[in-house]
Amino acid sequence: MKIIGIVGSPRKNGNTDILVNEVLEGAKENGAEVERIFLNDLDFRECQACDGCRVNGNCVLDDDMSSVYRKLIEADGIVLGTPVYFLNVTAQLKKFIDRCRCLFNDRFESKLNGKKGVVVAVCGNPDITMTGSTVSNLMNIMRFSGMDFVGSVEGSAVNKGDIGNSANVMKKARSLGIDMTN
Ligand SMILES: Cc1cc2nc3c(=O)[nH]c(=O)nc-3n(C[C@H](O)[C@H](O)[C@H](O)COP(=O)(O)O)c2cc1C
């Protein structure tokens, strides 16, 4: 199995990155081939709503998303990870999601149909319910895409990397990686 981890945080080795990596480590432990994609490293534009993809299913923009589409289509599972920014996903992740418009046809059928999905969200507020709207948003996007939503892991940490000290959250992330490859 191939599992792709999408990191929506601009912070490398930050809390989201650590948790997405932990999910991938669980998947790897279960024999999967894994790859982490750091959106902040990629050069790609926002969806221009040109409807070009409605002609043949391909995005007309030629940028770093081209190789990401191939990886998403080949993957058996996708992990979407984001810090909570004002109760929502980061701009990096929103841009990525909008660019996935070309993976849907006019009947709302998607090329992600049947793939396993896991959501990772980290907030700074000690009240973990701060992740609720973000997680529910991503979970619904996965379901709308026909994906098999396996579960989510939520954490709370302000400083870069502190989530690594939350043993229960790390454990849940790893077990979701195992679950999504079973
Ligand atoms: C622009 C911005 C907006 C944020 N908005 C929220 C928020 O609405 N609620 C919250 O609990 N934390 C918020 N945070 C804190 C981050 O979610 C938190 O620090 C998180 O651990 C960062 O994850 P990272 O290390 O993966 O980047 C915000 C941080 C930034 C930079």
The ligand as a Tripos MOL2 file, in Angstrom:
@<TRIPOS>MOLECULE
LIG
   31    33     1     0     0
SMALL
NO_CHARGES

@<TRIPOS>ATOM
      1 C1         -2.0720   32.4860   12.0660 C.3       1 LIG1
      2 C2         -2.3250   31.5630   13.2220 C.ar      1 LIG1
      3 C3         -3.6340   31.3450   13.6250 C.ar      1 LIG1
      4 C4         -3.9140   30.4850   14.6830 C.ar      1 LIG1
      5 N1         -5.2140   30.2830   15.0540 N.ar      1 LIG1
      6 C5         -5.4910   29.4500   16.1000 C.ar      1 LIG1
      7 C6         -6.8400   29.2200   16.5150 C.ar      1 LIG1
      8 O1         -7.7930   29.7200   15.9520 O.2       1 LIG1
      9 N2         -7.0580   28.3870   17.5660 N.ar      1 LIG1
     10 C7         -6.0250   27.7710   18.2300 C.ar      1 LIG1
     11 O2         -6.2770   27.0370   19.1880 O.2       1 LIG1
     12 N3         -4.7320   27.9580   17.8400 N.ar      1 LIG1
     13 C8         -4.4370   28.7740   16.7880 C.ar      1 LIG1
     14 N4         -3.1320   28.9450   16.3810 N.ar      1 LIG1
     15 C9         -2.0610   28.1650   17.0440 C.3       1 LIG1
     16 C10        -1.6270   26.9330   16.2330 C.3       1 LIG1
     17 O3         -2.7390   26.1720   15.8300 O.3       1 LIG1
     18 C11        -0.6960   26.0470   17.0800 C.3       1 LIG1
     19 O4          0.4340   26.7840   17.4920 O.3       1 LIG1
     20 C12        -0.2580   24.7850   16.3770 C.3       1 LIG1
     21 O5          0.3860   23.9300   17.2990 O.3       1 LIG1
     22 C13         0.7040   25.0580   15.2350 C.3       1 LIG1
     23 O6          0.9850   23.8490   14.5980 O.3       1 LIG1
     24 P1          2.3210   23.6130   13.7610 P.3       1 LIG1
     25 O7          3.4520   23.4990   14.7490 O.co2     1 LIG1
     26 O8          2.0710   22.3450   13.0260 O.co2     1 LIG1
     27 O9          2.4720   24.7660   12.8210 O.co2     1 LIG1
     28 C14        -2.8330   29.8220   15.3350 C.ar      1 LIG1
     29 C15        -1.5050   30.0500   14.9190 C.ar      1 LIG1
     30 C16        -1.2550   30.9060   13.8790 C.ar      1 LIG1
     31 C17         0.1780   31.1310   13.4300 C.3       1 LIG1
@<TRIPOS>BOND
     1     1     2 1
     2     2     3 ar
     3     2    30 ar
     4     3     4 ar
     5     4     5 ar
     6     4    28 ar
     7     5     6 ar
     8     6     7 ar
     9     6    13 1
    10     7     8 2
    11     7     9 ar
    12     9    10 ar
    13    10    11 2
    14    10    12 ar
    15    12    13 ar
    16    13    14 ar
    17    14    15 1
    18    14    28 ar
    19    15    16 1
    20    16    17 1
    21    16    18 1
    22    18    19 1
    23    18    20 1
    24    20    21 1
    25    20    22 1
    26    22    23 1
    27    23    24 1
    28    24    25 2
    29    24    26 1
    30    24    27 1
    31    28    29 ar
    32    29    30 ar
    33    30    31 1
@<TRIPOS>SUBSTRUCTURE
     1 LIG1         1 GROUP 0 **** ****
